[in-house]
Amino acid sequence: MQCHYCDGSADVTVDKDGVKVGVCEDHFQDRLDELSDSETLQRLREQLEIERS
Ligand SMILES: [Zn+2]
């Protein structure tokens, strides 16, 4: 999957407003600022670690 924000490959799939979008790690970090829900944040971090291993 390609990053939603750039041409890089997506490392994480973010469910935003019911729409799944792929984001690279750089843009994932950017999006963290928007994710005030700590439960969502924790889930995304777990996903990132799973996909890295
Ligand atoms: Zn990107």
mmCIF file of the protein (N, C-alpha, C, O) and its ligand, coordinates in Angstrom:
data_MODEL
# 
_entry.id   MODEL 
# 
loop_
_entity.id 
_entity.type 
_entity.pdbx_number_of_molecules 
1 polymer     1 
2 non-polymer 1 
# 
_entity_poly.entity_id                      1 
_entity_poly.type                           'polypeptide(L)' 
_entity_poly.nstd_linkage                   no 
_entity_poly.nstd_monomer                   no 
_entity_poly.pdbx_seq_one_letter_code       MQCHYCDGSADVTVDKDGVKVGVCEDHFQDRLDELSDSETLQRLREQLEIERS 
_entity_poly.pdbx_seq_one_letter_code_can   MQCHYCDGSADVTVDKDGVKVGVCEDHFQDRLDELSDSETLQRLREQLEIERS 
_entity_poly.pdbx_strand_id                 A 
# 
loop_
_entity_poly_seq.entity_id 
_entity_poly_seq.num 
_entity_poly_seq.mon_id 
_entity_poly_seq.hetero 
1 1  MET n 
1 2  GLN n 
1 3  CYS n 
1 4  HIS n 
1 5  TYR n 
1 6  CYS n 
1 7  ASP n 
1 8  GLY n 
1 9  SER n 
1 10 ALA n 
1 11 ASP n 
1 12 VAL n 
1 13 THR n 
1 14 VAL n 
1 15 ASP n 
1 16 LYS n 
1 17 ASP n 
1 18 GLY n 
1 19 VAL n 
1 20 LYS n 
1 21 VAL n 
1 22 GLY n 
1 23 VAL n 
1 24 CYS n 
1 25 GLU n 
1 26 ASP n 
1 27 HIS n 
1 28 PHE n 
1 29 GLN n 
1 30 ASP n 
1 31 ARG n 
1 32 LEU n 
1 33 ASP n 
1 34 GLU n 
1 35 LEU n 
1 36 SER n 
1 37 ASP n 
1 38 SER n 
1 39 GLU n 
1 40 THR n 
1 41 LEU n 
1 42 GLN n 
1 43 ARG n 
1 44 LEU n 
1 45 ARG n 
1 46 GLU n 
1 47 GLN n 
1 48 LEU n 
1 49 GLU n 
1 50 ILE n 
1 51 GLU n 
1 52 ARG n 
1 53 SER n 
# 
loop_
_struct_asym.id 
_struct_asym.entity_id 
A 1 
B 2 
# 
loop_
_chem_comp.id 
_chem_comp.type 
_chem_comp.mon_nstd_flag 
ALA 'L-peptide linking' y 
ARG 'L-peptide linking' y 
ASP 'L-peptide linking' y 
CYS 'L-peptide linking' y 
GLN 'L-peptide linking' y 
GLU 'L-peptide linking' y 
GLY 'peptide linking'   y 
HIS 'L-peptide linking' y 
ILE 'L-peptide linking' y 
LEU 'L-peptide linking' y 
LYS 'L-peptide linking' y 
MET 'L-peptide linking' y 
PHE 'L-peptide linking' y 
SER 'L-peptide linking' y 
THR 'L-peptide linking' y 
TYR 'L-peptide linking' y 
VAL 'L-peptide linking' y 
ZN  non-polymer         . 
# 
_pdbx_entity_nonpoly.entity_id   2 
_pdbx_entity_nonpoly.name        ? 
_pdbx_entity_nonpoly.comp_id     ZN 
# 
_pdbx_nonpoly_scheme.asym_id         B 
_pdbx_nonpoly_scheme.entity_id       2 
_pdbx_nonpoly_scheme.mon_id          ZN 
_pdbx_nonpoly_scheme.ndb_seq_num     1 
_pdbx_nonpoly_scheme.pdb_seq_num     101 
_pdbx_nonpoly_scheme.auth_seq_num    101 
_pdbx_nonpoly_scheme.pdb_mon_id      ZN 
_pdbx_nonpoly_scheme.auth_mon_id     ZN 
_pdbx_nonpoly_scheme.pdb_strand_id   A 
_pdbx_nonpoly_scheme.pdb_ins_code    . 
# 
loop_
_atom_site.group_PDB 
_atom_site.id 
_atom_site.type_symbol 
_atom_site.label_atom_id 
_atom_site.label_alt_id 
_atom_site.label_comp_id 
_atom_site.label_asym_id 
_atom_site.label_entity_id 
_atom_site.label_seq_id 
_atom_site.pdbx_PDB_ins_code 
_atom_site.Cartn_x 
_atom_site.Cartn_y 
_atom_site.Cartn_z 
_atom_site.occupancy 
_atom_site.B_iso_or_equiv 
_atom_site.pdbx_formal_charge 
_atom_site.auth_seq_id 
_atom_site.auth_comp_id 
_atom_site.auth_asym_id 
_atom_site.auth_atom_id 
_atom_site.pdbx_PDB_model_num 
ATOM   1   N  N  . MET A 1 1  ? 0.842   -1.205 0.000  1.00 0.00 ? 1   MET A N  1 
ATOM   2   C  CA . MET A 1 1  ? 0.000   0.000  0.000  1.00 0.00 ? 1   MET A CA 1 
ATOM   3   C  C  . MET A 1 1  ? 0.875   1.253  0.000  1.00 0.00 ? 1   MET A C  1 
ATOM   4   O  O  . MET A 1 1  ? 1.945   1.278  0.607  1.00 0.00 ? 1   MET A O  1 
ATOM   5   N  N  . GLN A 1 2  ? 0.409   2.269  -0.677 1.00 0.00 ? 2   GLN A N  1 
ATOM   6   C  CA . GLN A 1 2  ? 1.170   3.519  -0.748 1.00 0.00 ? 2   GLN A CA 1 
ATOM   7   C  C  . GLN A 1 2  ? 0.700   4.502  0.317  1.00 0.00 ? 2   GLN A C  1 
ATOM   8   O  O  . GLN A 1 2  ? -0.472  4.527  0.692  1.00 0.00 ? 2   GLN A O  1 
ATOM   9   N  N  . CYS A 1 3  ? 1.642   5.308  0.792  1.00 0.00 ? 3   CYS A N  1 
ATOM   10  C  CA . CYS A 1 3  ? 1.286   6.331  1.779  1.00 0.00 ? 3   CYS A CA 1 
ATOM   11  C  C  . CYS A 1 3  ? 0.254   7.290  1.190  1.00 0.00 ? 3   CYS A C  1 
ATOM   12  O  O  . CYS A 1 3  ? 0.303   7.646  0.013  1.00 0.00 ? 3   CYS A O  1 
ATOM   13  N  N  . HIS A 1 4  ? -0.675  7.693  2.043  1.00 0.00 ? 4   HIS A N  1 
ATOM   14  C  CA . HIS A 1 4  ? -1.746  8.591  1.608  1.00 0.00 ? 4   HIS A CA 1 
ATOM   15  C  C  . HIS A 1 4  ? -1.206  9.996  1.340  1.00 0.00 ? 4   HIS A C  1 
ATOM   16  O  O  . HIS A 1 4  ? -1.815  10.777 0.609  1.00 0.00 ? 4   HIS A O  1 
ATOM   17  N  N  . TYR A 1 5  ? -0.069  10.303 1.933  1.00 0.00 ? 5   TYR A N  1 
ATOM   18  C  CA . TYR A 1 5  ? 0.438   11.679 1.898  1.00 0.00 ? 5   TYR A CA 1 
ATOM   19  C  C  . TYR A 1 5  ? 1.666   11.862 1.013  1.00 0.00 ? 5   TYR A C  1 
ATOM   20  O  O  . TYR A 1 5  ? 2.008   12.990 0.658  1.00 0.00 ? 5   TYR A O  1 
ATOM   21  N  N  . CYS A 1 6  ? 2.321   10.787 0.659  1.00 0.00 ? 6   CYS A N  1 
ATOM   22  C  CA . CYS A 1 6  ? 3.503   10.892 -0.191 1.00 0.00 ? 6   CYS A CA 1 
ATOM   23  C  C  . CYS A 1 6  ? 3.625   9.612  -1.026 1.00 0.00 ? 6   CYS A C  1 
ATOM   24  O  O  . CYS A 1 6  ? 2.742   8.754  -0.998 1.00 0.00 ? 6   CYS A O  1 
ATOM   25  N  N  . ASP A 1 7  ? 4.720   9.499  -1.760 1.00 0.00 ? 7   ASP A N  1 
ATOM   26  C  CA . ASP A 1 7  ? 4.905   8.348  -2.648 1.00 0.00 ? 7   ASP A CA 1 
ATOM   27  C  C  . ASP A 1 7  ? 5.551   7.159  -1.958 1.00 0.00 ? 7   ASP A C  1 
ATOM   28  O  O  . ASP A 1 7  ? 5.785   6.122  -2.578 1.00 0.00 ? 7   ASP A O  1 
ATOM   29  N  N  . GLY A 1 8  ? 5.836   7.313  -0.674 1.00 0.00 ? 8   GLY A N  1 
ATOM   30  C  CA . GLY A 1 8  ? 6.483   6.238  0.059  1.00 0.00 ? 8   GLY A CA 1 
ATOM   31  C  C  . GLY A 1 8  ? 5.539   5.075  0.322  1.00 0.00 ? 8   GLY A C  1 
ATOM   32  O  O  . GLY A 1 8  ? 4.321   5.215  0.203  1.00 0.00 ? 8   GLY A O  1 
ATOM   33  N  N  . SER A 1 9  ? 6.099   3.938  0.676  1.00 0.00 ? 9   SER A N  1 
ATOM   34  C  CA . SER A 1 9  ? 5.266   2.785  0.999  1.00 0.00 ? 9   SER A CA 1 
ATOM   35  C  C  . SER A 1 9  ? 4.692   2.952  2.401  1.00 0.00 ? 9   SER A C  1 
ATOM   36  O  O  . SER A 1 9  ? 5.356   3.459  3.305  1.00 0.00 ? 9   SER A O  1 
ATOM   37  N  N  . ALA A 1 10 ? 3.446   2.515  2.563  1.00 0.00 ? 10  ALA A N  1 
ATOM   38  C  CA . ALA A 1 10 ? 2.771   2.679  3.837  1.00 0.00 ? 10  ALA A CA 1 
ATOM   39  C  C  . ALA A 1 10 ? 3.209   1.601  4.821  1.00 0.00 ? 10  ALA A C  1 
ATOM   40  O  O  . ALA A 1 10 ? 3.219   0.415  4.492  1.00 0.00 ? 10  ALA A O  1 
ATOM   41  N  N  . ASP A 1 11 ? 3.568   2.018  6.015  1.00 0.00 ? 11  ASP A N  1 
ATOM   42  C  CA . ASP A 1 11 ? 3.944   1.087  7.070  1.00 0.00 ? 11  ASP A CA 1 
ATOM   43  C  C  . ASP A 1 11 ? 2.760   0.763  7.973  1.00 0.00 ? 11  ASP A C  1 
ATOM   44  O  O  . ASP A 1 11 ? 2.716   -0.297 8.598  1.00 0.00 ? 11  ASP A O  1 
ATOM   45  N  N  . VAL A 1 12 ? 1.810   1.678  8.035  1.00 0.00 ? 12  VAL A N  1 
ATOM   46  C  CA . VAL A 1 12 ? 0.691   1.536  8.965  1.00 0.00 ? 12  VAL A CA 1 
ATOM   47  C  C  . VAL A 1 12 ? -0.606  1.903  8.262  1.00 0.00 ? 12  VAL A C  1 
ATOM   48  O  O  . VAL A 1 12 ? -0.639  2.808  7.427  1.00 0.00 ? 12  VAL A O  1 
ATOM   49  N  N  . THR A 1 13 ? -1.670  1.195  8.606  1.00 0.00 ? 13  THR A N  1 
ATOM   50  C  CA . THR A 1 13 ? -2.987  1.580  8.122  1.00 0.00 ? 13  THR A CA 1 
ATOM   51  C  C  . THR A 1 13 ? -3.725  2.303  9.239  1.00 0.00 ? 13  THR A C  1 
ATOM   52  O  O  . THR A 1 13 ? -3.940  1.745  10.316 1.00 0.00 ? 13  THR A O  1 
ATOM   53  N  N  . VAL A 1 14 ? -4.109  3.534  8.980  1.00 0.00 ? 14  VAL A N  1 
ATOM   54  C  CA . VAL A 1 14 ? -4.800  4.333  9.977  1.00 0.00 ? 14  VAL A CA 1 
ATOM   55  C  C  . VAL A 1 14 ? -6.276  4.416  9.623  1.00 0.00 ? 14  VAL A C  1 
ATOM   56  O  O  . VAL A 1 14 ? -6.649  4.756  8.501  1.00 0.00 ? 14  VAL A O  1 
ATOM   57  N  N  . ASP A 1 15 ? -7.113  4.092  10.621 1.00 0.00 ? 15  ASP A N  1 
ATOM   58  C  CA . ASP A 1 15 ? -8.549  4.199  10.416 1.00 0.00 ? 15  ASP A CA 1 
ATOM   59  C  C  . ASP A 1 15 ? -8.982  5.579  10.854 1.00 0.00 ? 15  ASP A C  1 
ATOM   60  O  O  . ASP A 1 15 ? -9.096  5.855  12.048 1.00 0.00 ? 15  ASP A O  1 
ATOM   61  N  N  . LYS A 1 16 ? -9.223  6.447  9.884  1.00 0.00 ? 16  LYS A N  1 
ATOM   62  C  CA . LYS A 1 16 ? -9.547  7.834  10.189 1.00 0.00 ? 16  LYS A CA 1 
ATOM   63  C  C  . LYS A 1 16 ? -10.953 8.146  9.696  1.00 0.00 ? 16  LYS A C  1 
ATOM   64  O  O  . LYS A 1 16 ? -11.223 8.123  8.496  1.00 0.00 ? 16  LYS A O  1 
ATOM   65  N  N  . ASP A 1 17 ? -11.848 8.439  10.641 1.00 0.00 ? 17  ASP A N  1 
ATOM   66  C  CA . ASP A 1 17 ? -13.239 8.746  10.305 1.00 0.00 ? 17  ASP A CA 1 
ATOM   67  C  C  . ASP A 1 17 ? -13.870 7.625  9.483  1.00 0.00 ? 17  ASP A C  1 
ATOM   68  O  O  . ASP A 1 17 ? -14.658 7.881  8.573  1.00 0.00 ? 17  ASP A O  1 
ATOM   69  N  N  . GLY A 1 18 ? -13.517 6.382  9.810  1.00 0.00 ? 18  GLY A N  1 
ATOM   70  C  CA . GLY A 1 18 ? -14.108 5.243  9.134  1.00 0.00 ? 18  GLY A CA 1 
ATOM   71  C  C  . GLY A 1 18 ? -13.456 4.899  7.814  1.00 0.00 ? 18  GLY A C  1 
ATOM   72  O  O  . GLY A 1 18 ? -13.857 3.942  7.152  1.00 0.00 ? 18  GLY A O  1 
ATOM   73  N  N  . VAL A 1 19 ? -12.456 5.669  7.424  1.00 0.00 ? 19  VAL A N  1 
ATOM   74  C  CA . VAL A 1 19 ? -11.766 5.408  6.168  1.00 0.00 ? 19  VAL A CA 1 
ATOM   75  C  C  . VAL A 1 19 ? -10.344 4.947  6.472  1.00 0.00 ? 19  VAL A C  1 
ATOM   76  O  O  . VAL A 1 19 ? -9.597  5.618  7.185  1.00 0.00 ? 19  VAL A O  1 
ATOM   77  N  N  . LYS A 1 20 ? -9.984  3.792  5.919  1.00 0.00 ? 20  LYS A N  1 
ATOM   78  C  CA . LYS A 1 20 ? -8.634  3.300  6.150  1.00 0.00 ? 20  LYS A CA 1 
ATOM   79  C  C  . LYS A 1 20 ? -7.678  3.913  5.133  1.00 0.00 ? 20  LYS A C  1 
ATOM   80  O  O  . LYS A 1 20 ? -7.894  3.836  3.923  1.00 0.00 ? 20  LYS A O  1 
ATOM   81  N  N  . VAL A 1 21 ? -6.626  4.517  5.651  1.00 0.00 ? 21  VAL A N  1 
ATOM   82  C  CA . VAL A 1 21 ? -5.610  5.082  4.776  1.00 0.00 ? 21  VAL A CA 1 
ATOM   83  C  C  . VAL A 1 21 ? -4.244  4.575  5.228  1.00 0.00 ? 21  VAL A C  1 
ATOM   84  O  O  . VAL A 1 21 ? -3.974  4.460  6.423  1.00 0.00 ? 21  VAL A O  1 
ATOM   85  N  N  . GLY A 1 22 ? -3.392  4.275  4.255  1.00 0.00 ? 22  GLY A N  1 
ATOM   86  C  CA . GLY A 1 22 ? -2.039  3.847  4.566  1.00 0.00 ? 22  GLY A CA 1 
ATOM   87  C  C  . GLY A 1 22 ? -1.136  5.055  4.723  1.00 0.00 ? 22  GLY A C  1 
ATOM   88  O  O  . GLY A 1 22 ? -1.243  6.024  3.971  1.00 0.00 ? 22  GLY A O  1 
ATOM   89  N  N  . VAL A 1 23 ? -0.250  4.994  5.700  1.00 0.00 ? 23  VAL A N  1 
ATOM   90  C  CA . VAL A 1 23 ? 0.705   6.087  5.890  1.00 0.00 ? 23  VAL A CA 1 
ATOM   91  C  C  . VAL A 1 23 ? 2.090   5.517  6.148  1.00 0.00 ? 23  VAL A C  1 
ATOM   92  O  O  . VAL A 1 23 ? 2.231   4.458  6.760  1.00 0.00 ? 23  VAL A O  1 
ATOM   93  N  N  . CYS A 1 24 ? 3.105   6.217  5.681  1.00 0.00 ? 24  CYS A N  1 
ATOM   94  C  CA . CYS A 1 24 ? 4.482   5.826  5.975  1.00 0.00 ? 24  CYS A CA 1 
ATOM   95  C  C  . CYS A 1 24 ? 4.798   6.221  7.419  1.00 0.00 ? 24  CYS A C  1 
ATOM   96  O  O  . CYS A 1 24 ? 4.001   6.885  8.081  1.00 0.00 ? 24  CYS A O  1 
ATOM   97  N  N  . GLU A 1 25 ? 5.966   5.806  7.891  1.00 0.00 ? 25  GLU A N  1 
ATOM   98  C  CA . GLU A 1 25 ? 6.272   6.075  9.294  1.00 0.00 ? 25  GLU A CA 1 
ATOM   99  C  C  . GLU A 1 25 ? 6.376   7.572  9.564  1.00 0.00 ? 25  GLU A C  1 
ATOM   100 O  O  . GLU A 1 25 ? 5.919   8.047  10.604 1.00 0.00 ? 25  GLU A O  1 
ATOM   101 N  N  . ASP A 1 26 ? 6.971   8.315  8.642  1.00 0.00 ? 26  ASP A N  1 
ATOM   102 C  CA . ASP A 1 26 ? 7.110   9.760  8.833  1.00 0.00 ? 26  ASP A CA 1 
ATOM   103 C  C  . ASP A 1 26 ? 5.757   10.434 8.986  1.00 0.00 ? 26  ASP A C  1 
ATOM   104 O  O  . ASP A 1 26 ? 5.546   11.244 9.888  1.00 0.00 ? 26  ASP A O  1 
ATOM   105 N  N  . HIS A 1 27 ? 4.848   10.084 8.091  1.00 0.00 ? 27  HIS A N  1 
ATOM   106 C  CA . HIS A 1 27 ? 3.536   10.707 8.157  1.00 0.00 ? 27  HIS A CA 1 
ATOM   107 C  C  . HIS A 1 27 ? 2.698   10.144 9.289  1.00 0.00 ? 27  HIS A C  1 
ATOM   108 O  O  . HIS A 1 27 ? 1.798   10.816 9.794  1.00 0.00 ? 27  HIS A O  1 
ATOM   109 N  N  . PHE A 1 28 ? 2.988   8.915  9.691  1.00 0.00 ? 28  PHE A N  1 
ATOM   110 C  CA . PHE A 1 28 ? 2.334   8.376  10.872 1.00 0.00 ? 28  PHE A CA 1 
ATOM   111 C  C  . PHE A 1 28 ? 2.674   9.225  12.092 1.00 0.00 ? 28  PHE A C  1 
ATOM   112 O  O  . PHE A 1 28 ? 1.807   9.535  12.909 1.00 0.00 ? 28  PHE A O  1 
ATOM   113 N  N  . GLN A 1 29 ? 3.942   9.594  12.204 1.00 0.00 ? 29  GLN A N  1 
ATOM   114 C  CA . GLN A 1 29 ? 4.356   10.445 13.318 1.00 0.00 ? 29  GLN A CA 1 
ATOM   115 C  C  . GLN A 1 29 ? 3.633   11.788 13.268 1.00 0.00 ? 29  GLN A C  1 
ATOM   116 O  O  . GLN A 1 29 ? 3.235   12.326 14.302 1.00 0.00 ? 29  GLN A O  1 
ATOM   117 N  N  . ASP A 1 30 ? 3.466   12.321 12.070 1.00 0.00 ? 30  ASP A N  1 
ATOM   118 C  CA . ASP A 1 30 ? 2.736   13.579 11.925 1.00 0.00 ? 30  ASP A CA 1 
ATOM   119 C  C  . ASP A 1 30 ? 1.298   13.438 12.409 1.00 0.00 ? 30  ASP A C  1 
ATOM   120 O  O  . ASP A 1 30 ? 0.767   14.308 13.100 1.00 0.00 ? 30  ASP A O  1 
ATOM   121 N  N  . ARG A 1 31 ? 0.691   12.338 12.036 1.00 0.00 ? 31  ARG A N  1 
ATOM   122 C  CA . ARG A 1 31 ? -0.716  12.125 12.375 1.00 0.00 ? 31  ARG A CA 1 
ATOM   123 C  C  . ARG A 1 31 ? -0.918  11.904 13.870 1.00 0.00 ? 31  ARG A C  1 
ATOM   124 O  O  . ARG A 1 31 ? -2.014  12.120 14.389 1.00 0.00 ? 31  ARG A O  1 
ATOM   125 N  N  . LEU A 1 32 ? 0.133   11.475 14.562 1.00 0.00 ? 32  LEU A N  1 
ATOM   126 C  CA . LEU A 1 32 ? -0.003  11.242 15.998 1.00 0.00 ? 32  LEU A CA 1 
ATOM   127 C  C  . LEU A 1 32 ? -0.480  12.497 16.713 1.00 0.00 ? 32  LEU A C  1 
ATOM   128 O  O  . LEU A 1 32 ? -1.212  12.426 17.700 1.00 0.00 ? 32  LEU A O  1 
ATOM   129 N  N  . ASP A 1 33 ? -0.055  13.639 16.202 1.00 0.00 ? 33  ASP A N  1 
ATOM   130 C  CA . ASP A 1 33 ? -0.463  14.896 16.826 1.00 0.00 ? 33  ASP A CA 1 
ATOM   131 C  C  . ASP A 1 33 ? -1.975  15.086 16.769 1.00 0.00 ? 33  ASP A C  1 
ATOM   132 O  O  . ASP A 1 33 ? -2.559  15.754 17.622 1.00 0.00 ? 33  ASP A O  1 
ATOM   133 N  N  . GLU A 1 34 ? -2.595  14.498 15.767 1.00 0.00 ? 34  GLU A N  1 
ATOM   134 C  CA . GLU A 1 34 ? -4.037  14.665 15.604 1.00 0.00 ? 34  GLU A CA 1 
ATOM   135 C  C  . GLU A 1 34 ? -4.826  13.626 16.392 1.00 0.00 ? 34  GLU A C  1 
ATOM   136 O  O  . GLU A 1 34 ? -6.022  13.788 16.636 1.00 0.00 ? 34  GLU A O  1 
ATOM   137 N  N  . LEU A 1 35 ? -4.139  12.559 16.785 1.00 0.00 ? 35  LEU A N  1 
ATOM   138 C  CA . LEU A 1 35 ? -4.830  11.466 17.441 1.00 0.00 ? 35  LEU A CA 1 
ATOM   139 C  C  . LEU A 1 35 ? -4.806  11.669 18.949 1.00 0.00 ? 35  LEU A C  1 
ATOM   140 O  O  . LEU A 1 35 ? -3.911  11.179 19.639 1.00 0.00 ? 35  LEU A O  1 
ATOM   141 N  N  . SER A 1 36 ? -5.775  12.381 19.442 1.00 0.00 ? 36  SER A N  1 
ATOM   142 C  CA . SER A 1 36 ? -5.804  12.682 20.866 1.00 0.00 ? 36  SER A CA 1 
ATOM   143 C  C  . SER A 1 36 ? -6.319  11.502 21.681 1.00 0.00 ? 36  SER A C  1 
ATOM   144 O  O  . SER A 1 36 ? -6.106  11.435 22.891 1.00 0.00 ? 36  SER A O  1 
ATOM   145 N  N  . ASP A 1 37 ? -6.994  10.580 21.017 1.00 0.00 ? 37  ASP A N  1 
ATOM   146 C  CA . ASP A 1 37 ? -7.528  9.419  21.703 1.00 0.00 ? 37  ASP A CA 1 
ATOM   147 C  C  . ASP A 1 37 ? -6.393  8.447  22.021 1.00 0.00 ? 37  ASP A C  1 
ATOM   148 O  O  . ASP A 1 37 ? -5.831  7.820  21.123 1.00 0.00 ? 37  ASP A O  1 
ATOM   149 N  N  . SER A 1 38 ? -6.067  8.332  23.297 1.00 0.00 ? 38  SER A N  1 
ATOM   150 C  CA . SER A 1 38 ? -4.909  7.523  23.669 1.00 0.00 ? 38  SER A CA 1 
ATOM   151 C  C  . SER A 1 38 ? -5.111  6.053  23.345 1.00 0.00 ? 38  SER A C  1 
ATOM   152 O  O  . SER A 1 38 ? -4.146  5.340  23.071 1.00 0.00 ? 38  SER A O  1 
ATOM   153 N  N  . GLU A 1 39 ? -6.359  5.594  23.374 1.00 0.00 ? 39  GLU A N  1 
ATOM   154 C  CA . GLU A 1 39 ? -6.627  4.193  23.070 1.00 0.00 ? 39  GLU A CA 1 
ATOM   155 C  C  . GLU A 1 39 ? -6.330  3.917  21.596 1.00 0.00 ? 39  GLU A C  1 
ATOM   156 O  O  . GLU A 1 39 ? -5.739  2.892  21.258 1.00 0.00 ? 39  GLU A O  1 
ATOM   157 N  N  . THR A 1 40 ? -6.736  4.821  20.736 1.00 0.00 ? 40  THR A N  1 
ATOM   158 C  CA . THR A 1 40 ? -6.435  4.697  19.316 1.00 0.00 ? 40  THR A CA 1 
ATOM   159 C  C  . THR A 1 40 ? -4.944  4.737  19.083 1.00 0.00 ? 40  THR A C  1 
ATOM   160 O  O  . THR A 1 40 ? -4.409  3.974  18.279 1.00 0.00 ? 40  THR A O  1 
ATOM   161 N  N  . LEU A 1 41 ? -4.281  5.624  19.783 1.00 0.00 ? 41  LEU A N  1 
ATOM   162 C  CA . LEU A 1 41 ? -2.835  5.775  19.648 1.00 0.00 ? 41  LEU A CA 1 
ATOM   163 C  C  . LEU A 1 41 ? -2.121  4.488  20.022 1.00 0.00 ? 41  LEU A C  1 
ATOM   164 O  O  . LEU A 1 41 ? -1.212  4.045  19.320 1.00 0.00 ? 41  LEU A O  1 
ATOM   165 N  N  . GLN A 1 42 ? -2.535  3.894  21.126 1.00 0.00 ? 42  GLN A N  1 
ATOM   166 C  CA . GLN A 1 42 ? -1.916  2.659  21.582 1.00 0.00 ? 42  GLN A CA 1 
ATOM   167 C  C  . GLN A 1 42 ? -2.114  1.549  20.558 1.00 0.00 ? 42  GLN A C  1 
ATOM   168 O  O  . GLN A 1 42 ? -1.196  0.775  20.290 1.00 0.00 ? 42  GLN A O  1 
ATOM   169 N  N  . ARG A 1 43 ? -3.296  1.474  19.995 1.00 0.00 ? 43  ARG A N  1 
ATOM   170 C  CA . ARG A 1 43 ? -3.585  0.427  19.017 1.00 0.00 ? 43  ARG A CA 1 
ATOM   171 C  C  . ARG A 1 43 ? -2.709  0.596  17.777 1.00 0.00 ? 43  ARG A C  1 
ATOM   172 O  O  . ARG A 1 43 ? -2.202  -0.382 17.229 1.00 0.00 ? 43  ARG A O  1 
ATOM   173 N  N  . LEU A 1 44 ? -2.537  1.840  17.342 1.00 0.00 ? 44  LEU A N  1 
ATOM   174 C  CA . LEU A 1 44 ? -1.732  2.104  16.163 1.00 0.00 ? 44  LEU A CA 1 
ATOM   175 C  C  . LEU A 1 44 ? -0.267  1.773  16.418 1.00 0.00 ? 44  LEU A C  1 
ATOM   176 O  O  . LEU A 1 44 ? 0.421   1.257  15.537 1.00 0.00 ? 44  LEU A O  1 
ATOM   177 N  N  . ARG A 1 45 ? 0.200   2.067  17.605 1.00 0.00 ? 45  ARG A N  1 
ATOM   178 C  CA . ARG A 1 45 ? 1.596   1.755  17.929 1.00 0.00 ? 45  ARG A CA 1 
ATOM   179 C  C  . ARG A 1 45 ? 1.821   0.245  17.918 1.00 0.00 ? 45  ARG A C  1 
ATOM   180 O  O  . ARG A 1 45 ? 2.845   -0.242 17.438 1.00 0.00 ? 45  ARG A O  1 
ATOM   181 N  N  . GLU A 1 46 ? 0.842   -0.485 18.456 1.00 0.00 ? 46  GLU A N  1 
ATOM   182 C  CA . GLU A 1 46 ? 0.954   -1.939 18.443 1.00 0.00 ? 46  GLU A CA 1 
ATOM   183 C  C  . GLU A 1 46 ? 0.976   -2.457 17.017 1.00 0.00 ? 46  GLU A C  1 
ATOM   184 O  O  . GLU A 1 46 ? 1.728   -3.376 16.692 1.00 0.00 ? 46  GLU A O  1 
ATOM   185 N  N  . GLN A 1 47 ? 0.155   -1.868 16.172 1.00 0.00 ? 47  GLN A N  1 
ATOM   186 C  CA . GLN A 1 47 ? 0.111   -2.284 14.769 1.00 0.00 ? 47  GLN A CA 1 
ATOM   187 C  C  . GLN A 1 47 ? 1.451   -2.044 14.106 1.00 0.00 ? 47  GLN A C  1 
ATOM   188 O  O  . GLN A 1 47 ? 1.942   -2.886 13.353 1.00 0.00 ? 47  GLN A O  1 
ATOM   189 N  N  . LEU A 1 48 ? 2.043   -0.892 14.388 1.00 0.00 ? 48  LEU A N  1 
ATOM   190 C  CA . LEU A 1 48 ? 3.325   -0.547 13.785 1.00 0.00 ? 48  LEU A CA 1 
ATOM   191 C  C  . LEU A 1 48 ? 4.393   -1.556 14.193 1.00 0.00 ? 48  LEU A C  1 
ATOM   192 O  O  . LEU A 1 48 ? 5.200   -1.985 13.368 1.00 0.00 ? 48  LEU A O  1 
ATOM   193 N  N  . GLU A 1 49 ? 4.390   -1.930 15.464 1.00 0.00 ? 49  GLU A N  1 
ATOM   194 C  CA . GLU A 1 49 ? 5.396   -2.868 15.945 1.00 0.00 ? 49  GLU A CA 1 
ATOM   195 C  C  . GLU A 1 49 ? 5.195   -4.248 15.336 1.00 0.00 ? 49  GLU A C  1 
ATOM   196 O  O  . GLU A 1 49 ? 6.163   -4.936 15.014 1.00 0.00 ? 49  GLU A O  1 
ATOM   197 N  N  . ILE A 1 50 ? 3.952   -4.647 15.181 1.00 0.00 ? 50  ILE A N  1 
ATOM   198 C  CA . ILE A 1 50 ? 3.673   -5.953 14.591 1.00 0.00 ? 50  ILE A CA 1 
ATOM   199 C  C  . ILE A 1 50 ? 4.178   -6.007 13.143 1.00 0.00 ? 50  ILE A C  1 
ATOM   200 O  O  . ILE A 1 50 ? 4.792   -6.987 12.721 1.00 0.00 ? 50  ILE A O  1 
ATOM   201 N  N  . GLU A 1 51 ? 3.909   -4.949 12.406 1.00 0.00 ? 51  GLU A N  1 
ATOM   202 C  CA . GLU A 1 51 ? 4.271   -4.957 10.996 1.00 0.00 ? 51  GLU A CA 1 
ATOM   203 C  C  . GLU A 1 51 ? 5.771   -4.810 10.789 1.00 0.00 ? 51  GLU A C  1 
ATOM   204 O  O  . GLU A 1 51 ? 6.282   -5.156 9.724  1.00 0.00 ? 51  GLU A O  1 
ATOM   205 N  N  . ARG A 1 52 ? 6.470   -4.311 11.771 1.00 0.00 ? 52  ARG A N  1 
ATOM   206 C  CA . ARG A 1 52 ? 7.917   -4.178 11.679 1.00 0.00 ? 52  ARG A CA 1 
ATOM   207 C  C  . ARG A 1 52 ? 8.624   -5.507 11.920 1.00 0.00 ? 52  ARG A C  1 
ATOM   208 O  O  . ARG A 1 52 ? 9.682   -5.768 11.347 1.00 0.00 ? 52  ARG A O  1 
ATOM   209 N  N  . SER A 1 53 ? 8.033   -6.346 12.771 1.00 0.00 ? 53  SER A N  1 
ATOM   210 C  CA . SER A 1 53 ? 8.721   -7.571 13.175 1.00 0.00 ? 53  SER A CA 1 
ATOM   211 C  C  . SER A 1 53 ? 8.665   -8.628 12.100 1.00 0.00 ? 53  SER A C  1 
ATOM   212 O  O  . SER A 1 53 ? 9.197   -9.723 12.282 1.00 0.00 ? 53  SER A O  1 
HETATM 213 ZN ZN . ZN  B 2 .  ? 4.200   9.578  3.698  1.00 0.00 2 101 ZN  A ZN 1 
# 
